[in-house]
Amino acid sequence: MAFVETANITRSRSLALQGALFTAALVVFSFIDLRFAGITLSFLWLPLIGVYLWPRGSETSSSTVLLMLTGLFFDVVSDGMIGVWALIFLATFLIVRPNKRSRNTSFSSLWIGFVTWTVILVLGIWAIQAIFIKVNFSVLSVFLQWGPVLLAFPVVYWLSQFARRIVTDPSERVY
C-alpha cells in the first residue's frame, strides 16, 4: 500500500515538473515578436497557455511551488517587476484549477475557457492600472499582445499533446 501511494505521489510530482518545464519553454518563446507593415505582434501572454494546460492529476503543492518559480523566472528574464508573473500564474492556477480538469475535456471547451479567462485577466489588469498606476490603457497594444496568443493556442495545445504522448504511458494520458 505504501508503495502505491509513493508511486502516485511521484507520478503527480512528475506531472507538475512536466508542466513547469513546458511553461518555462513557453516563457522563452514569449520573447518572439513578429513585425508586419510597422505593426508588432507580441507573444507576451504565451506562458499563460502552459499554465492553463497544466497536466491533470499533478499535485497542487508541487504545482504551486513550480509555478511560483516559473513566474519568477519570467519576471527576471523579462526585466519586469519581480513577482508580477508569479502572481498571475498562481492566480490562474488556483482559480482555473487545470490539475482538477475532467479527463474528457474537448479542445473547443479548453480554447473557449482560455479566451474567457484571459479576457477576465486583461480586464482585471486594466482595472488595477486605472486605479493604482494611472497608466493609459491602449486597446490596440493589448489586442496585439493577446490576439496572437489566442491564435497560437491550437499550436501550443497540439505541441503539449505531442509531448505528452512521448513521455507518458498510453493508459495515463492526461487529456
N, C-alpha and C positions, 0 to 999 in steps of 0.2 A: 504494500500500500504506500509506503514512504517513497519507494522508487517511482511509482506512477505520479505522485504529487511533485517530486523533484523534476521528472521529465516534463510535466505540464508547465511548471514554473520556468524551466529552461527554455521550452518552446515559446512561451509567451514573452519572455525577455528577448529571445532571438527575433521575434516579430517586431518588437519595439526597436531593436537595433537596426533591423532592415528598413523600417520606416524612417528612422533618423538618418541613415546613410542616403536613402533616396531623396529625402528633403534637403540634405546638405548638398547633394549633387544639383538639385534644382536651384539652390542658393547661388551656386557658381554660374549656372546658365542664366540666372536672372539679370546678369550684368550685360547681356547681349542687347544691343539696341539696333533696330532696323531703320534706315533712313530712306524715305521715298519723297522726291519732289519737295524737299525742305521740311517734311514732317518726320518727326522721330517717334517711332513706336517702341515703347519700353515694356520689358517683361518683369518689372519690379515685383509684381504680386505672384509670380510663378511659384515660389515655395509654398504658398497657401494651398496649392493643389496637392502637394505632398502631405500636408497636414490633414487636408480634407479626405484624402485617400489612405489615411493611416491604416495599417493592417488590422483587420478584425481579429479579435482574440488576443491582442497584445495586452500586457499587464499595465494597468493605469499608472502605478507609481513609477515604474521604469520609463514609461512613455512621457510622463510629465517632466522628469529629470532630463531625459534626452531632448525633448522639445525645448526646454529652457536653454540647454547648452547649444542647440542648433540655432535658436533665436539669437543668443549672444554672439555666436559665430557670424551670423548675418549682420548684426549690428556693427561688429568690429570691421568686417571686410567692406561694408558699405559706408563706413565712416559716419554712421548716424549716432543718435543718442543711444547710449547703452541701456538696454532693457526694453526698448520700444517693440522690436520684432519679437523678442522673447514673450512679452506680454500679449501681443497679438496672436502668436502661435498657441500659447496656453489658453487664452480665451476661446479661440477657435476649437481647440481640442476639448475643453471642458464643457462648452455649450453644445457643440455638434455631436460629440461622443462617437467618433468614427470607429473606435475599437469595439463598440457595442452594436454596430450595424448588423442587420439581419443578413444571412448568407445569400439570399436570392435578390439582392437589390439590383435593379436594372441600371444600365448605363444612363438612360434618359432621366431617371429619377435622381441619380447622382449628379448629373450635369445641372438639372433644374435646381437641386438643393445647393450646389456650389454657387450658381448665379444668385440665388436668393440670399445666401449667407454673405457673399461679397457685397451685394447691394446694401445690406444692413450694416456691414462693416464700414463701407465708404461713407454712408450717411452718419454713422457714429463718429468717425474721424473728422468729417466735416463739422459736425456739431461741436466737438471738442476744440477744433481750430477756431471756430467762430466765437466761442465763449471765452476761451482762455488765452489763445495765442493772437487773436485778431489778425489772422492772415487771410488774404483774399483767396477765395476758393475758385479755381479755374476748372470749369466743367470739361473743357477741351483736354486739358492735361490729364485729368482723371480718366477720361474716355480713352486717351492714347496709351495709358498705362493698363487700364482694366480690360479694354476690348481685346487686345492681342492675347491676354492670358485666358480669357473666356474661349477664344478660338483655339488656343493651344491645349485646352483641357482634353479633347479627344485623343490627341497625340500622346500626351503625358499619361492618360489612362491606359492607352494601348501599351506604352513602354512599361508601365508598372505591372500590367498583366503578363507581359512577356518575361519580365524579370522574375516575377513570382512563379511562373511555370518552370523556370530554370532552377530556382533554389528551393522549391517546396515539393513535397510528396503529393501526387495527384489526389489522394484522399483528404489532404489538409489544405486545399486551395482556399484562400481567404475570401473570395467573392463568388 
